[in-house]
Amino acid sequence: MSSGDRTTYLMGWRAASLLGLTVLACHPAESQRRRLASANAFDRAQAAVTLAEASDPEAVQKLVNLLEDQDRAVRMYAILALRRLCGEDYEYKYYAPEPERLRAVQRWRDALQAGEVVVQPRTARLPSGEAGSTDPEADARSPASGGAGQTDGRMQ
């Protein structure tokens, strides 16, 4: 990822995190999971952010489904949420041509079916033990993330 892409990525995630935090206390996870199917793209994107902030493991399958959304921004927030929750992206790029995106979505689905997708505890996603991290990529690289061998939080 180029430095310009990384800056845009971080700014988008931080803005979305703030947006998600404003509704987190007001909307339980079940309500947010329903919003992932909203006809409104903004609602779908906002729900993805909120569910990632809430560390909702039940949202993973629905977030994977959003990786095929027609709206590019919704796809971006869905993969950001999945990275935040799981520390993985299976080489999915929201801006890639559709055939490439579909191959990555299939990798997500294969991993889900094999039980390989792990929702990491919030504290495990903080890079090098730093409190308040909002960088999912640093979280995924961090030794504090618990690594791929972690067994709790495994999705079925």
C-alpha positions in Angstrom: 0.0 0.0 0.0 1.5 3.4 -0.9 1.8 6.1 1.7 -1.0 8.1 0.1 -3.3 5.0 0.1 -2.3 4.3 3.7 -3.1 7.9 4.8 -6.5 7.8 3.0 -7.2 4.4 4.6 -6.3 5.6 8.1 -8.3 8.8 7.8 -11.3 6.8 6.5 -11.1 4.3 9.3 -10.7 6.9 12.0 -13.6 9.0 10.7 -15.8 5.8 10.4 -14.7 4.8 13.9 -15.9 8.1 15.3 -19.1 7.8 13.4 -19.6 4.2 14.7 -18.9 5.2 18.3 -21.6 7.8 18.2 -24.3 5.2 17.6 -22.7 2.2 19.4 -24.4 2.8 22.7 -27.8 3.6 21.1 -28.0 0.6 18.8 -27.6 -3.0 20.0 -25.6 -5.4 17.7 -28.8 -7.2 16.5 -30.1 -3.9 15.1 -26.8 -3.1 13.5 -26.6 -6.5 11.8 -30.1 -5.8 10.3 -28.8 -2.5 9.0 -26.1 -4.4 7.0 -29.0 -5.3 4.6 -30.4 -1.7 4.4 -31.3 -0.3 1.0 -29.2 2.8 2.0 -25.5 2.4 1.4 -24.6 4.9 4.2 -26.5 2.7 6.7 -24.7 -0.4 5.5 -21.3 1.2 5.8 -22.1 2.8 9.2 -23.4 -0.6 10.5 -20.1 -2.3 9.4 -18.1 0.2 11.4 -20.3 0.0 14.5 -20.2 -3.9 14.5 -16.4 -3.9 14.1 -16.1 -1.5 17.1 -18.4 -3.7 19.1 -16.3 -6.8 18.2 -19.4 -8.6 17.0 -18.4 -12.1 15.8 -21.9 -12.8 14.6 -21.4 -10.0 11.9 -18.5 -11.7 10.1 -20.6 -13.7 7.6 -22.7 -10.7 6.8 -19.7 -8.5 6.4 -18.2 -11.0 4.0 -21.4 -10.8 2.0 -21.0 -7.0 1.8 -17.7 -7.5 0.1 -19.8 -8.1 -3.0 -21.9 -4.9 -2.6 -22.4 -2.7 -5.6 -21.3 0.4 -3.6 -17.6 0.8 -3.5 -17.7 2.6 -0.1 -19.7 -0.2 1.5 -17.1 -2.7 0.2 -14.3 -0.6 1.7 -16.0 -0.3 5.1 -16.8 -4.0 5.1 -13.2 -5.1 4.5 -12.0 -2.5 7.1 -14.4 -4.0 9.6 -13.3 -7.6 8.8 -9.6 -6.5 9.1 -10.5 -5.0 12.5 -12.4 -8.0 13.7 -10.2 -10.8 12.3 -6.8 -9.2 11.5 -7.0 -10.7 8.0 -8.2 -9.6 4.5 -7.5 -12.7 2.3 -6.0 -10.3 -0.3 -9.4 -8.6 -0.8 -9.2 -5.1 -2.4 -12.5 -3.2 -2.6 -11.3 -1.3 -5.6 -10.1 -4.3 -7.6 -11.9 -5.6 -10.7 -14.9 -7.8 -9.9 -13.3 -11.1 -10.9 -10.4 -10.4 -8.5 -12.8 -9.4 -5.7 -14.9 -12.5 -6.2 -11.8 -14.7 -5.8 -11.0 -13.0 -2.5 -14.6 -13.4 -1.3 -14.4 -17.1 -2.1 -11.2 -17.3 0.0 -13.1 -15.7 2.9 -16.0 -18.1 2.5 -13.6 -21.1 2.3 -11.9 -19.9 5.5 -15.2 -19.5 7.2 -16.3 -22.9 6.2 -13.0 -24.4 7.4 -13.3 -22.7 10.8 -10.1 -20.7 10.1 -11.6 -17.2 10.7 -10.9 -16.0 14.2 -12.5 -12.9 15.7 -9.8 -11.4 17.9 -10.6 -9.9 21.3 -10.4 -6.1 21.2 -7.4 -6.0 23.5 -5.6 -8.5 21.3 -5.8 -6.2 18.3 -3.8 -3.4 19.9 -0.3 -3.2 18.3 2.5 -3.7 20.7 0.2 -3.3 23.7 -0.7 0.3 22.7 -4.2 1.3 24.0 -6.6 2.8 21.5 -5.2 1.6 18.2 -7.3 2.3 15.1 -4.9 0.8 12.6 -6.2 -2.7 11.6 -3.1 -3.3 9.4 -0.7 -2.7 12.3 -3.0 -4.8 14.5 -2.7 -7.7 12.1 1.1 -7.4 12.1 1.4 -7.0 15.8 2.8 -9.9 17.9 0.2 -8.8 20.5 -2.6 -9.9 18.1 -2.3 -13.5 19.3 -1.3 -14.8 15.8 -3.0 -17.3 13.6 -2.9 -20.1 16.2 -5.4 -18.4 18.5 -8.4 -20.8 19.0 -10.9 -18.7 20.9 -13.4 -16.7 18.9 -13.1 -19.2 16.0 -16.0 -18.8 13.5 -17.9 -22.0 12.4 
